[in-house]
């Protein structure tokens, strides 16, 4: 599967195509100039030759890679043109008699809520009990004419959640989700995976505090993914040309379910081992 990654080098933006970039190897990048990848993808059909045609490639050695700052997939020029949201209670392990036909959808914020690996994840200062959520993230772009979101690809992320607030009052889900979210910079150009496996580790003061495995993917969902996203994006209030949507589609059990109580400074690593993606972020309690 082709993977597309975007970088800022100085004031210019570049993109790379190939496998998920790994540390210690060179980067082969193509300049974007004034173009937006969100516009180029539908025009090219995701064909690598069409995407790179007429663009002079640059090569960054492992040492030079420090100049390249990764960006969230298809990240727009203005953070207000990116909307971060998701579905909750989507996985089979969380289904019960009260499970609705359409899962609850929530809003996390605009593009500035997305953080890359190595950046801290902020939660409100009065958060009750915080947990990580290893998830697939679907990326959609509003059609240039109709504004209706169109699927562009998927990536992986950490939907940090104040699960304690939700447990105290399930009507407060909207507040529980107002935490930062981690995201991988690599966009996978293909359908969402049926199976994803990985491992979570949480460190405190340099020592292991908790670890466990996770499973996700469309096979783990109680819902038909096409059906629930079709319902979501049937609402015209979400239609806007060029707007980029990052939709987190739910998680397996977390460290909270394993008995871990997260505190300020805990360091979370989500290793999506089946897809060679790793995210590491510390958690920071802040003001609202």
Secondary structure, DSSP 4 states (H G I P E B T S, - for coil): --EEEEEEETTEEEEEEESPP-TTS-EEEEE-TT--HHHHHHHHTT-HHHHHTT--EEEE-TTGGGGEEEE-TT--SSGGGEEEEEE-S-BGGG--TT--SS--EEEEEEGGGEE-TTS-EEEETT-S-EE--EEEEEEEEE-TTT--EEEEEEEEEEE-EEHHHHHH-GGGHHHHT-S-EEE-SEEE-SSPPS-EEEEEEEEETTEEEEEEEEEESGGGBSS-HHHHHHHHTTSGGG--TT-EEEEE---S--TTTTT----TT-EEEEEEGGGTEEEEEEEEEE--
